[in-house]
Amino acid sequence: MRGRGGGERPPRSLFAPLSRSLFFVPALLLLAFLVIVPVVQTAYLGFVSPTGGFVGLQNYRDVLGSRETLDLSDDQIPYGTLVNNLLWIAIHLPLSLFTGLFLAVTLQKVRGSSIVKSMIFLGMVTPMIVGGIMLRFLFDERSGIVPRTFGLLGVDSLAIQWLLFPHTLLFGLILGSVWLWTGFSLIVYSAGLTTIPKDYFEAAAIDGASSWQMFRKITWPLLRPMTLVVVTMTVLWELKLFDLVFAATGRGGGVIGAADVLALQMYRYAFVALPARYNHAAVVATLLTFLTLICASFSFRRMILGPARGPGLLQRTHKFLWRVLDGTVVLGLLRKVRGFLGRALSPIKYLRLPRIRGRTVLVHVVAWSMGLLWLIPFLGVFMTAVRPQDEVLAGWWNPNPFTITGRNFVVAWGNPDLPMWLGIRNSLLVGIPATLIPMFVASFAAYGFARFRFPMRDYVFLSIVLLMTIPQQMVAVPIFLGMLNLGLLDTFLAVILVHSAWGIPWILLFMRNFFQTLPVEVEEAARVDGASDFKIFYKIVLPMALPALAAVAVLQFMWVWNDFFFAQILLLSPDNWLATQRVPKIADLSQYLRDQGLLSAASVLVMIVPVLLYAVLQRYYIRGMIGWTIKG
C-alpha cells in the first residue's frame, strides 16, 4: 500500500469498486438512452423503408440524388443544402477567424479593451433565433441599415430587400453570421495571448524585430493550438446551422431554397412533410454527423496522438506563402514606397510639432470603431422596439420625428395569442433543472475519470467527449418517437431530460480538466482517516470546485435558454412553447405587414436574460467558454 506521495491507494474493501461505479452510472444511463441509442436508431433508419424493410443504400441515393441536396446543374443559386453548408464554411470560417485574431492582437494595447470585447462578444450571447430576426431587420429594404447604406453609396444593385433575392440572401446570412460568431474566436485568441510570455517579445524587440516579425515568428506559432480550437468549433457550428436560418428565412430556406442547409432539410423531412419521411431525414442526419466527425477527428487525433509527423499539404502551402511574403515582390515594393514617402516628407521633421503617437491613436480608433459597429444591429432592434411602426419604416436612425413608446413591450409581454411572459416562465422552468441535473451528474463522472483507475478509462472518456460533435438532428427522430410512446411528448420533462443528457459531454470534459488541477494530498489524507469516496467528493472536492461549477451553470443555462431545435420538436402546444419558440411565431401573426416593433420587443425580452447574465457573470461565462474548448 502506497503512502500519500505514492499516488492512489488501492480500494479498502470488496465494495469499493461497486461504490465507485456509482459515480458513472447516472451519466452513462442518460447518455445511453438519450444519445447513444438514438444515434444507432437513426443510422439504422437510413437503411430501411417506411414499412421497415431493408433497402440498402436506396435512401442515400434518393437524398443525394435530389436537387434539394445537391444541385450543380448550372452555376445559379440554389446549389443545394450540402453545397450551401460547404460555402458557409469556406466564407464564414476565414472571415470570423482572422477578424477575431486581428481584434485579439489589436486590443492588447487598447485602453478599455474589455469593454470592446464585450461589445463584440454580445453576438455569441444572443440566442441564434433572435440573431436571425436581427438579420431580417439588418437587410430590410425599408428600415435596414445595409440596403440604405448601399443606396447612399450609389450601389443600387445592393440597395434592395436582401432576403428576397437568391444572390444576396445566402451571402447576406453568411456575412451576418460572421458578426454573430466573431466573438468566439476573439475570446479564444485573447485567452491564448495571455499565455505567451512577454520575455519573448522583449528579446525580439532588443534584436530589432518589427511588430510583423514578432507576430509571424512568436505570436502566430504559439497560437496554433487556439487556432485548432477555433477552426474545429466554428466548422462544427457551421455544419449544425439551424436556428439562424430558420428565423431569417423560415423552414424552407428562403426564396427558392437559396439559403437552405442540411439541418433545415432534415427538419422538413421529419417534422413538416406529410407523411413524415423519417428514413430520408435519417440519411440527412447521418450525412451531417459524418461531416462533423470528420472535422472533429482532426482535433481528437492531435489530442490522442499529438501532431502528425512531417509536413502535410497545409503546412507546405503555409510555408510557401510565407516565403512569397518574405521575398522582394511585396516587401520590396513596400520598402520603396516607404523610402519615397520618407524623402518626400522629410522637411516635416524639422517642424516643431507636439509628439503624438499616431499609431496608438489609430489602433484605438480602429478598435473602438469596430466595437461600436458590432453594436449597430442591437441598437437597431432596441430603437425599433421603442418607436412607433411608421417612424421605424422611415429608418430607425432617423431622429425626426423621434417618439419613445413602451407599447410594443406591453403588447409583446401580454399578447393574447403568444404572451412572452408565459414563454419566459416556461424557459425558466426548463432551464434551471436542465442546468442543475447535468452539472452534478457530469461532475460525479468527471471526478471518477480524474481520480479512479480502471481499464479503458481514457478511451471511454474520449468516446463520451466525442459525443459533443453529434448534431441534434442525429437523435431528433428517435427521441421524438420515444417521447411520444412514453407519453412525454409536449412536456417540460422531455426537454429537461434531453438537455441534461446533451450537456453531459462538455461538462464532463470541463470538470475533469478542473479536477486534475486540484492537489490530491488532501483527498489522500481524508481517505487515510477513513472517509469514503463520496464523502471526499462532497466534503472536500465539491467546495473547491465552486468556481468551476459556477462557470458550468452559467454556460449550460444560457445554452438551454438559447436552444430552439429541441423545443421546436418536443413542445407542440402554444401554452408550452418556450421563449425562443415564440419569437418566430410572433413574426407570423400579421398576415400582410409584419409589426417590426412587436417583433423587436419580443426579441429584446428573449435576449435580455442571457445578456444580463453575461453582464453580471461575465468572468464565469468566459471561463466556461474557454475551459471546455482548451484543455487545462
N, C-alpha and C positions, 0 to 999 in steps of 0.2 A: 504494500500500500504506500503510495507516494504522499509526501507532505504537501505543505502549502505551495512551495515553489515548484512542484513537480507536475503541475497540470491537474487534470480532472481525476478525482477519486473514483474508484470503482463503486458500483451500487452496493448498498449496505444490506440488502435483502433480496429475496427472490421476487418480491413485489415491486421493486424499483423500476425494472423495465416496463412493467404494466402501467405504473403510475406516470412514467414519463411519456408513454404513448398517448396519454390523455391530453398532453399539450397539443398534439397534432390532430386529434380526431375531429373536433368541430370544424376546423378549417378544411380538412380533407373531405368531410361529408358535404359541406356547402359547394366546394369546387367540383366534386364528383357528380352531384345531382343537377347542378345549375350551370356548369360549364363543360366539363369533360364529356359526360353522356350526351348532352345536346349537340356537341360538336360531332361526335360519332354518328348520331342520328341524322344530322344534316348531310354529312358525307355520304351516308347510305341512301338518303332520299334522291341524291343526284343520279343514282344508277337504276332506279325503279320507275315504273309508270304510275299514273294516278291511281290505278287499280291495285298496285302492289307487285306487279310482275317485273322481273328483271329485264332491262332493256339495254344493258351495257352502256356504251357511250352515246346513245341516241340523244339523250337530253343535252349533252355537251355539244353535239353537232347542231342541235336546234338553236341553242343560245348563241354559240359562237358564230353560227352562220346567219344569225339575224342582223339586219341593218341597224337595229336598235343598239346592238353591242359593238359592232364594227362595220363602219360604212366608209370604205375607201374607193368607192366607185368613181368619185371625182374629188376635186380639191376644194369643194364647197362645204361649209358647215350645214348640217351636223356631221361630225366624224364618228359618232358612236360613243357609248359610255366608256369603253376601255381606252380609246384614244383621248377622250376628254380628261380622264384621270391622269394619263401619262403627260398630257400637255400641262396640267396643273402642276405636276412635279417639275417639269422642265422649266417652267417660267417662275412659279412661286418659290421654289427651293432656293435658287441662287439669289433672287431679289431679297427675300427675307433674311437669308443667312448673311450676306455681305452688308446689308443695311444694318442688321443687328451688330455685326462685328465692327463696322465703321463707328456706330454710335457708342459702343462699349469702349473703344480705344479713345474716341474723341472726348467722352465725358469724364475720363480720368483727370483731366486738367480743367474742368469746368466747375465754377462755384455753383452750388445748388444743384449738383448733378443728380442727387436723389430725387429731387422734385421732377426733373426732366424724365428720369427713368420711370417714375410713377405715371407721368402723363402717357408715355409710350406703352407701358405695361397694362394700361387700362383696357386695351383691346382684348388681352388674354383673360381678364377677369369677367368681361361681359359675356353673358350667355350667347352662344353662336346663333340661336334662333332670333335673338334681338339684333345681333350683328347683321343677319340677313335683312331684317327690316330696315336697319340703318342704311344698308347699301341701296335699298329701294329709294330712300329719300335722297341719297347722295347723287344718284343718276337720274332722278326725275327731271323731265324737260322743263316743267313749270317752276318747281321750287328747289331743284337740286343744284348744288353749287358747281358740280363738274360741268354739266352742259352750259350753264350760264358763263363759266369761266372761258370755255372754248368759244362761246359766242362773242364775248368781249375781245378775244384774241383774233376774231375773224375766221376761225376754223369752223365753218358752218356744217361740215360733214360730221362733226362730233358734237354739235350743239343740238342734240336730238334726245329722244327718250331711249336711253341706252338699253334698257331691258326689253325693248320691243323689236330690236334688230339683232339677228343672229351674230353678226360680226362684232358687235360691241357687247353683247350680253355675256358671252363666255369670258372674254378677256377683261371686261369690266369687273366681273366677280373675282377673277384671279387676282387682279390688282387690288381689289378691295380686301381680299383675304390676306394680302401682304401687310396691309395696315393693321389687321387684327392679330397677326401671328408674330410680327417682328419682335414684340416684347419678350417672347420666349428666348430667342437667340440672344437678345440684348442681355437678359439676366444671366444666362448660362455663361456667356463670354465675360461678363463683368465679374462673375464669381471666379472664373478661371484666371483672369488678370490679377486678382488679389493673391494668387498662389505663386506668382513669378517673383523671385527675389529682386529687390531693387539694385542689389550689388551688380547684377548682370548689366543693367543699363548704365550704371555709373562707370563701370570698367570700359564699356563700349564707348561712352562719351569721352573718356580720357584718351582712348585710341583714335578719336576723331571721327567716329561713325555718325552718319546722319540719322535722322528720325526714320527715314525709309529703310535704311540698312538695319537699324535696330529692330524694326518691325519684321523684316524678312528673315533675319538671322536668329532673333531671340523670341519675339512675341508669337509669330505665326507657328513655328515648330512646337513651342511649348503649349500652344492652344489646340493642337491636333486632337487630343482626347475629347475636348469640348466640342470640336467640330464634328467628331463622330457621333456624339450625343445629339447635337442639333440636327444633323443630316438624318439620322435614324428616326428621331421623334417627329421631325417635320414630314418626312415621307409617309410615315405611318398615319399621321393626321390627314395628309392629302389623300391617301387611299381610302380612308374611312369617312370622307366628307358626306354629310347628310343634312344636318340641321341648317347650315348656312344656305345651301342650295334650295332646300325645301322652303325656307322662309322668303327667299328672294324671288323664286320662280314658281313655287307650287310643286305639286307632286309629279308634274310632267316634265320638269327640267326646262321650263320656259318655252318660248316660241320655237316650234318645230324640234323641240328637244335639244336646242343648241348648247345648253349648259348641263345636260343630263349626266349623271355619274353612276357608277356601279351600285353604290348603296341605295340610291333612289330607285334604280331599276329593280333591285331585289325587293324593295318595299312594295312597289306596284304589283309585281308578280304575286306576292304572298298575301297582301292585305288590301289591295284595290281591285284587282282583276276578279271578274265573276265568270265562271267559277275560279277559285283560287288556283294558281299554278305553283304549288309548293315545290314540285320537282324542279322546275326551271329556276325558282327562287333559290333552291339549294345549290344549283350549279353556279349561279352568280355569287352566292356567299362563299362557296368553296374556292372559286377563282380569286375572289377578294382576299381570302385567307392565305391562299398560296402566294400571292404577291406580297402580303405583309410579312409572311415567314421568310421569304427570300430577303427582304430588306433587313429583318431582324437578325438573320443568320450571320451577317457581317459583324454586327456588334457582339453577338454572343460567341462567335468564333474567336474574336480578339479577347473576350473576357476569359474564355476557357483555355485557348491555345496560345494567346499572345499574337503579336503582329506576324504576318506572313514573312517567310524568308525570301529575300531577293526582291528587287523592284518589279512591280506589276505595270500594267499598261498606264494606269492613272499616275503612278509615281514617275514613270518615264516621261509622260506628257507634261507633268508638272515641272520636272527638271528642264525639259526643252523650252517651256515658256519662260522660265526664269533666265535661261541662257539668252533668249531673244531680248529680254528686257535688260540684261546685263551688257548687251552689245552696243555698238555705236549708232545703231539705227534710231533708237528712241532717245537714249540718254545723250548721245552726241548732239542731236538736234536741240535738246533742252539746254545743254551747256552753251551752245552757240547763241540761242535766244537770250539766255541769262547774261552772257558776255556782252551782247549788243545792247540790252537794256541797261546794263551796268555802265557802259560807256556813254550812252545817251543821257542817262540821268545822273551822271557823276557830278555835275555842278550843284545838284541839290544838297550834297553832303556838306557843302560849305555854309548853308543857311543855318541859322541858329533857331532850331525848332525844338519844342518840348519832346522829350524822349517817350514815344508811345510804342508799345509792343503791339504792332499791328496784327501779328499772327494770333496773339492771345485774344484780342478783340474779335477777330474773325471767327475763331473757334467758338467763343461764347455766343456770338450772333447766330452761327450756323446751328449749334446745339439747341439753343432756346427756340429758334425758329422752327426746327423740326418738332420739338416738343409741343409748341403751340399748334403746328399744323396737324399733329395727331389728335388734338382736341376738337378740331373743327366739326367732325361728324357728331360728336357728343353734344357740342354746343348747338348744332342744328336741330337735333332731336329735342333737346330741352326747350329751345326757343319755339319750336313747333308745338310743343305741349302746352306752353303758357300763353300762346297768342291765338286769336280767332282764325278760322279757316281762310277767310278772304285775305287777311294780311299775309298768311303763310304762302298762299298761291302767288302773291306778288314778290315773294322772296323773303325768307325768314330773316335775312340780314338787312332788309330794308327798314330804316328807322322811322319812316314817315308813311302812314301813321304807325304808332307803336302803342299797343294796348296789352296790358298784362291781365290775364284771367286765370282763375283756378277751375273753371267749369270742366275742362277736359279731364282733370284728375277726379273730380267729383263724379262725373258720369262713368269714367272707367272703373272707379272703385266700387260703385253700386249699380253697375249696368244690370238691368233686369234680365238680360239674356245670358251674359257672361260676366258676372261680378268678379273683379280682380281680387277682392278681399277673400273670397272663397278659395281662389286658386292659390293665394299666398298661404292661407291656413293649411290647405292640403299639402303644399310643398314642404311646410314645416313639419307636418305630421309624418311625412315620408323621410325628409332629410335628416331629422335628429336620430331616429333609430337606425337608419341606414348608414349613419356615421359611427354611432357607438358600437353596434354589433361587429362590423368588420375590424374596427380599431382594436378591440380587446381579443377577438378571436385570432386575428393575424398576429397580434403581439405575443400571445401564448406560443403559437407555432414558431414565430421568429426567434424567441428565446430558446426554444428547443433546437433549432437549426444552428444557433450561435454557440450553444454550450454542450449539447449532447453529441456523443459519437455513436454512429450506427452505420451499417453497410449501405453504400449507395447514397449517403446523405447529400453530398454535393450535387449528384445527378438529379435526385428528387427535388432539391431546392431549385436548381436551374430549370427543371421542367415546369415547375409551378410558376416561376417568374416569366417563362416564355409565354404563358397564357395571357400576359399583358398585351401581346401583339394581336390576339384573336379579335377580329371586329365583332361588334354586337350583332351584326346581321347573321353571323355564323350560328348563333344559338336562338335566333328570334322565333323561327317556326316551331321547333320542338318545345320551347318554353311556352309559347302561346297555346299550343295544343295541350301541353301538360297542365297548365293552369286551368284551361277550360275543362279538362277531365276531372281535376281535383276540386272544381267549384271555386277556385280562387281568382278567376279572371274578373277584371273590373273591381279589384280590391287593392287597398293600400299594401296589404301584406305581401301580395305578389311582387310589387315593385320594390318593397323593402328587402325581400329575400334575394331578388336578382341583383340589386345594387350591393348588397352585403357580400355576395359571392364575387361580384365583379371587382370589388375593391381590395380583396384579399391579396392578390399577387403583388401589387405595387406597395401596399403597406408592409407585407412580409419582407420585401427587399429593403425598404427603408429602415424598418425597425431592426432587422437582422444586422444591417451595417452599423446601426447605432449601438446595439448590444455588444458588438465585437469591440467597440472602443472603450467599454467600461472595464475597470480593473476586476480581475477575478478573485483577488485576495480576500475581499470582504465576504464574498459568497462562500469561499472555501472555509473561512473561519466559522461562518454560521453553520455550514454543513458538519464541521467537526463538533460543534456544540449540539448536534442532533436535529437541526432544522431540516424539514423536508424541502423538496424542490419547489413545491407550490408555495410554502411559507417564505422561502428565499425570494421567490419571484414577486409576491405581492407585498412583502415587508421591506425588501431591500432594493430590488431591481426596479420595480414599478415607480417608487418615488423618485429615483434618479432619472427615470425616463420621462418625467412630466413635460419637459420642454419639447422632446421629440413627439410625444403624444399630442401636444397642442398643435404642432405643425401638421400632423396627420389629420387631426379633427378639422382644422380649417380647410385644408385642401380637399378632403373627402366630402365634407359638407357642400363646398362650392361646386364640386363636380356633380354631386347628386342634384343639387338645386338647378344647375345649368342644363342637365340632361333633358333631352327631348324624345329620343328614339324609343327607349323602353316604356316611357309613359304613354307614348302615342299608340303602341301596340297592345298595352295591357290595361289601360284605363279608357273605357269606352263611353261611359255616361257623362254628360256635361257636369253633373254635380261633383264628380270625382276628378275632373281634369285638374292638372297642376297648373301653376302659373305660366310655365313655358308653353303649355299647350294652348292657352287662351289667347296668346298674342297673335298667332296667325289666324285664329278663328275670328278675332275682332276685326282683322283686316278684311274678312269676307262678309261682315254684317251688312255693309252698304252695297246695294246691288249696282248702283250706277256711279256715284262719285265717292271714292274712299275718303273717309274722315281722317285726315292725316293727324289732326290734333289729338283725336281719341286714341289712335294707334300709337302715337308718340308717348302719350301719357301712360298707356298700358306698358309700353317698353320701359319707360323710366321706373315704374313701380316694380317691374320684374328684376331689373338690374340694380336697383338701389340696395338690395340686401347683400349681394356679393361685393358691390363697390364699397359699402360701409364696412363690411368685414375686412376687406383688403386694407382700407384706410386705417382701421383700428389695430388690426393684427398683421400688418404688412410683414414684420420680421418673421413671424411663423409661417406665413404663406410662402415667402421666398425660400425659407429653409426647407419647407416641404417640397417645393417645386424643384429645387436643386438636389435635395437629398436622395430622391428616388431615381434620379437620372444619372448622377455622378457618384460612383461608389466611394464610400467613406465620406 
